Amino acid sequence: MDVRGRTALVTGASGGIGRATALELARLGAFVKLTGRAEAALREAARATGGTYLVADLARPEEVDRLAAWAGDVDVLVNNAGVGWAGRFAEMPPERAEEVVAVNLLAPLRLTRALLPGMLARGRGHVVNVASIAGHVGPGEEAVYAATKAALIAFSESLRYELAGTGVGVSVVSPGVVRTAFFDREGSPYARRFPRMVGPEVVARAVVRAVREERAEVFAPRWFALPAWLRGAFPGLYRRLQGRFG
């Protein structure tokens, strides 16, 4: 899909990947609608993109419905909003686990369900679900986060088959380690030297590439496809390497 002149809705657009994606889409001529929780940041992003915004908490189903009604006809949906939590699962507060599932998985499903009929009626559209390498390899102490992203990957794959030939595409973009406030918010600042962080604009370009090139799956950076492939092709070897090197 050529995004020029199209309407795109980007969730989690207050900063990081969402903001960078909105900027990239606007640069290519799309009209962008943004949503997130931080109004001041959204207002600034909307001003930078020439778009509009709505403050919404996607952990609440009624807020997802309100967002869908506000967005109206959308050509490109970027399900990017996400929250995380790092630590042992036995110590994870139940309410935090429910929030991670609600924002990372249930909100994209509900929002896609609300906006997809319009895309099908017009015979065009594209849904991009921003997952994570965690959904492919299941790192330790991120059990619920990894589970939501793995489910989002499976949802994207299944929905893509279902929509073949309708004019509506589905892509999943799996970032690696991205330089955003995500790790600070989940309570575990990233301190590893490898893999190195990449800027959110790297993921934003991957999202746009997925839409423009009708790509089923894109990794950002691209070399992260290797551990995902290794985990799928040689799970025993991958587990030994993961156990040794982390």
C-alpha positions in Angstrom: 0.0 0.0 0.0 1.1 3.5 -0.8 0.5 5.4 2.4 0.3 8.8 0.7 -3.1 10.3 1.3 -4.1 7.4 3.5 -5.3 7.6 7.1 -3.3 5.8 9.7 -4.0 5.2 13.4 -1.0 4.6 15.6 -1.4 3.4 19.2 1.2 4.1 21.9 2.1 7.3 20.0 3.1 9.3 23.1 6.7 8.5 22.5 9.2 5.8 21.4 8.3 3.6 18.5 4.8 4.9 18.2 5.9 8.6 17.9 8.6 7.7 15.4 6.2 5.6 13.3 3.7 8.5 13.2 6.4 10.9 12.1 7.6 8.5 9.4 4.0 7.9 8.1 3.4 11.7 8.1 6.6 12.3 6.2 5.4 10.0 3.5 2.1 11.8 3.1 -0.3 9.9 5.4 -2.8 11.6 7.7 -2.0 10.3 11.2 -4.3 9.8 14.1 -2.5 9.2 17.4 -3.4 7.8 20.7 -1.7 7.2 24.1 -1.9 8.0 27.7 0.3 11.1 28.0 -1.7 14.1 26.7 1.2 16.6 26.6 3.4 14.2 24.6 0.5 13.4 22.2 -0.3 17.0 21.6 3.4 17.6 20.7 3.4 14.6 18.4 0.2 15.6 16.7 1.7 19.1 16.1 4.8 17.5 14.6 2.9 15.3 12.3 0.0 17.5 11.4 -2.3 14.9 12.8 -5.0 14.6 15.5 -4.9 12.7 18.8 -7.1 11.1 21.5 -6.0 10.3 25.0 -7.1 6.7 25.8 -6.2 4.0 28.2 -6.2 0.8 26.2 -6.2 -1.4 29.3 -9.9 -0.6 29.5 -12.2 -2.2 26.8 -14.6 0.7 26.7 -11.7 3.0 26.0 -10.7 0.8 23.0 -14.3 1.1 21.7 -14.2 4.9 22.2 -11.0 5.1 20.3 -12.4 3.0 17.4 -15.5 5.2 17.2 -13.3 8.4 17.2 -10.9 7.0 14.5 -13.6 6.2 12.0 -12.4 5.0 8.6 -8.7 3.9 8.9 -6.5 2.6 6.1 -3.5 1.6 8.2 -3.8 0.4 11.8 -0.5 0.2 13.8 -1.1 -1.7 17.0 2.0 -0.5 18.9 0.9 0.3 22.4 2.5 -2.0 25.0 3.5 -2.4 28.6 5.9 -4.8 30.3 7.1 -6.2 33.6 10.4 -7.8 34.4 10.9 -10.2 37.2 10.0 -13.7 38.4 6.5 -14.7 37.5 5.8 -16.0 41.0 6.4 -12.4 42.3 4.4 -10.6 39.6 1.3 -8.8 41.0 -1.8 -10.3 39.4 -3.2 -6.9 38.5 0.0 -6.1 36.6 -0.3 -9.4 34.7 -3.8 -8.5 33.7 -2.8 -5.1 32.6 0.0 -6.5 30.4 -2.4 -8.9 28.8 -5.1 -6.3 28.3 -2.8 -3.7 26.7 -0.5 -5.9 24.7 -3.0 -8.5 23.4 -6.7 -7.8 24.1 -6.6 -4.2 23.0 -5.1 -5.0 19.5 -7.6 -7.8 19.0 -10.5 -5.6 20.0 -9.3 -2.6 18.0 -8.6 -4.7 14.9 -12.1 -6.3 15.2 -13.7 -2.9 15.3 -11.8 -1.4 12.3 -11.4 -4.4 10.1 -15.0 -4.5 8.7 -14.5 -1.0 7.2 -11.3 -2.0 5.6 -12.9 -5.1 4.1 -15.9 -3.0 2.8 -13.5 -0.6 1.1 -11.3 -3.4 -0.3 -8.1 -1.9 1.1 -6.2 -1.6 4.4 -3.3 -2.9 6.4 -2.9 -4.0 10.0 0.5 -3.9 11.6 1.0 -5.6 15.0 4.2 -4.6 16.8 5.3 -7.6 18.7 8.8 -8.3 20.0 11.7 -10.7 19.7 10.6 -11.8 23.1 7.5 -13.4 21.5 9.8 -15.6 19.4 12.3 -16.7 21.9 10.7 -16.3 25.4 13.4 -14.7 27.5 13.5 -15.5 31.2 11.7 -13.2 33.7 9.4 -11.8 31.0 6.9 -14.6 31.0 3.7 -12.7 30.6 5.1 -10.1 28.3 6.6 -12.7 26.0 3.3 -14.7 26.1 1.4 -11.7 24.9 3.8 -11.0 22.1 3.9 -14.7 21.0 0.1 -14.6 20.9 0.2 -11.4 18.8 2.5 -13.1 16.3 0.2 -16.1 16.0 -2.8 -13.8 15.6 -1.1 -11.9 12.8 -0.1 -15.1 11.0 -3.6 -16.6 11.2 -5.4 -13.3 10.2 -3.1 -12.8 7.2 -4.2 -16.2 5.8 -7.8 -15.4 6.5 -7.7 -12.1 4.7 -5.7 -13.2 1.6 -7.2 -11.8 -1.6 -9.4 -9.2 0.2 -7.1 -6.2 -0.3 -6.4 -6.0 3.4 -2.8 -7.0 4.5 -1.5 -8.0 7.9 2.1 -7.7 9.1 3.9 -8.4 12.4 7.0 -6.3 13.2 9.3 -7.7 15.9 11.7 -5.2 17.4 14.8 -6.2 19.3 16.1 -3.9 22.0 14.9 -0.4 21.3 16.2 2.8 22.9 13.0 4.0 24.6 11.6 4.4 28.2 10.1 0.9 28.0 12.7 -0.8 30.2 12.6 1.9 32.9 8.8 1.7 33.0 8.9 -2.1 33.4 11.2 -1.8 36.3 14.4 -3.2 34.8 16.7 -0.7 33.1 18.6 -2.3 30.2 22.3 -2.7 31.1 23.7 -5.3 28.7 26.4 -4.4 26.1 24.9 -6.9 23.6 22.7 -6.8 21.8 23.0 -3.1 21.4 19.9 -0.9 21.5 18.6 0.7 18.2 16.7 3.9 17.9 12.9 3.8 17.6 13.2 5.2 14.0 14.7 1.8 13.0 11.4 0.2 14.0 9.4 2.9 12.5 11.0 2.3 9.1 10.3 -1.4 9.5 6.6 -0.7 10.1 6.4 1.4 7.0 8.3 -1.1 5.0 5.9 -3.8 6.1 3.0 -1.8 4.8 4.5 -0.6 1.5 6.0 -4.0 0.6 3.1 -6.1 1.9 5.6 -8.0 4.2 4.2 -10.7 6.5 7.0 -10.4 9.0 9.8 -7.9 9.6 12.5 -7.8 12.3 14.1 -4.6 13.5 17.0 -4.7 13.2 16.9 -7.4 10.5 19.6 -9.6 12.1 17.2 -10.5 14.9 15.6 -12.9 12.5 18.5 -15.2 13.2 17.8 -16.0 16.9 14.1 -16.4 16.0 15.0 -18.8 13.2 17.5 -20.7 15.5 14.9 -21.0 18.2 12.4 -22.5 15.7 14.8 -24.7 13.7 17.0 -26.0 16.6 15.2 -25.4 19.9 17.6 -27.7 21.8 20.7 -25.9 20.6 19.0 -22.5 21.2 18.2 -23.5 24.8 21.7 -24.6 25.5 23.1 -21.3 24.1 20.5 -19.3 26.0 21.4 -21.1 29.2 25.0 -20.4 28.8 25.0 -16.9 27.4 21.6 -15.5 28.5 
